[in-house]
Structures are given as structure tokens and as C-alpha cells.
Amino acid sequence: MTKILFVCMGNVCRSPIAEGVFRKMVRDAGLEDTVQIASAGTHAYHVGEPPDVRGQQAARKRGYELTELRARQITQSDFHEYDLILAMDWENLSLLQQQCPRQQKHKLHLLMRYAGEFDAATVPDPYYGGPEGFGTVLDYVEDACQGLLEVVRKRATMYAAA
């Protein structure tokens, strides 16, 4: 089982979009039994709230459903439980690095390291902008999640062969 946690600031925009996109990709690839997916925020601003309505609308137009997701803040146990903890930007990666036990820091990365089409290092925060920002987030997240899916697929194949 590979466990992946997507992280942004409040867990209402970027990370739930990444969770929804990757969840669908994993399901479509038939890897649901080998991959566990979640999201969290570095801050507790929106704990218990659903994803931003603008993000839900943009995601739904592309076939992703986010309505069941609820914001939560990252916990110390997440650093031990998850195999990959993928931040949306440098600020959140830095906050994760400050909280993470030294022996778990190898799990922390930027999501965009898996992107193939876009060369941006981070996923821009759409929270204070208009709805078009959520389209950009989806473009970046879909690209990076496609690359991440290949890594997860290879890992699943290696474990199945062992």
C-alpha cells in the first residue's frame, strides 16, 4: 500500500483538488487497492469545511467530485503514516519541514516535481483570485498527478512481483 498526502495551506483549494484528481486517476487505473490518498492543510483555518465552491465547480466540469471532502490540519502521525507528503508550494513545504521528524523528511516534496508538461515549481494559490485560477490549478495538478501515477504504478508492479 502506498499512502499519499497532498498538502496546502488551508486544505480547501489546492490539496483537495489534488486529492480528487489523483483519486479518480488511481480508480481509473485500477490501483485503488494499492494506493491510499488524503489531503491536509498546514493551518487550521478551515477545519471541517468542504472545499472552496469555485474549486468544486471547476473540478466537477472535468469529472472530479470533491463534495465529500472536508478540510483537516496535518498531524504528527501523518509524517509517519504517509509514504509521500506533497506540498503545493515552497511556503507549505517549509512549514512541513519544520514540523516533520528528521527521519521522515525524505517523504516531503513539491507535487510539481512529478509534472511533465508544466515547468512551474509550485501550484499557485487561487483562493484570493477569480474562478479562472482554479482552472490553472487543475491544469497543473492533472499534469503532476499523471506523473505521480506512473511512479505509483511502477511501485505497485515492483511489490506485486516481489
PyMOL commands that set and color helices and strands:
alter all, ss='L'
color gray80, all
select helices_A, chain A and resi 14-28+53-61+76-81+90-99+102-107+111-114+132-161
alter helices_A, ss='H'
color red, helices_A
select strands_A, chain A and resi 2-8+35-41+84-87+108-110
alter strands_A, ss='S'
color yellow, strands_A
deselect
rebuild
show_as cartoon
